[in-house]
Amino acid sequence: MATPTDPYALLHFNMIHAHQTYKRGYDIILSHLKNPPLYDLQNFLGYCEAWAVSIEVHHDSEEKVVFPFLNQKMDFSGEIEQHKAIHDTLDKILATIHDARTDPSKFDATKMNALMLEFKDPLFSHLDEEVEHVHASKLKEANFAEKDVLAMIAGLEKHAKGTGDPFMIVPFMRSHTSPEHKDVWPSMPWILRKVVIPYVLAKRYSGYWKYSPYAMS
């Protein structure tokens, strides 16, 4: 699968693949909560935190760059309201993670499992609806100019590079991208994909990524 050359399709393409990483992370966390790895709790909780923070950073990028642009001709107020509800639950999940990382005796797999189960429908529905809302056909119908869409995507990439912990966000993204898509999404130089990410960025929290579904590069 090649990266789309159509600017309208590119936003949709990027959104699909970003959202898939969060769905995969959710499924992995939920599966481990049935029989939590207490022998490796810090790394597992670190992985959970990476997943939650990745969603937060993604939503921040949307609210700072994507939605203001699209709201010129479309209505993304629904997505913004969904973000608020999602972040209310993410805050609870992160608080649970941080408490258990500080004091492992406070880890409550049953409580965290309940939070995650409650979270699935709002999260997955939002991810799916948002992908549909940014479909290329809808951007074309709204009469956005190609150059303006490309400028917005460039701004989004610039914002993403300057936001969040690259030692956490980037390895999470790469280790949740399926092998058949690693060379096309996200677009990046070979040296980053094959050297910098697996041998530099992924090393700081290397214990986290044992829970990832795919190799780093």
Secondary structure by P-SEA (a helix, b strand, c coil): ccccccaaaaaaaaaaaaaaaaaaaaaaaaaaaacccccaaaaaaaaaaaaaaaaaaaaaaaaacccccccccccaaaaaaaaaaaaaaaaaaaaaaaaaaaccccccaaaaaaaaaaaaaaaaaaaaaaaaaacaaaaaaacccaaaaaaaaaaaaaaaaaccccccaaaaaaaaccccccccccccccccccccccccccccccccccccccccc
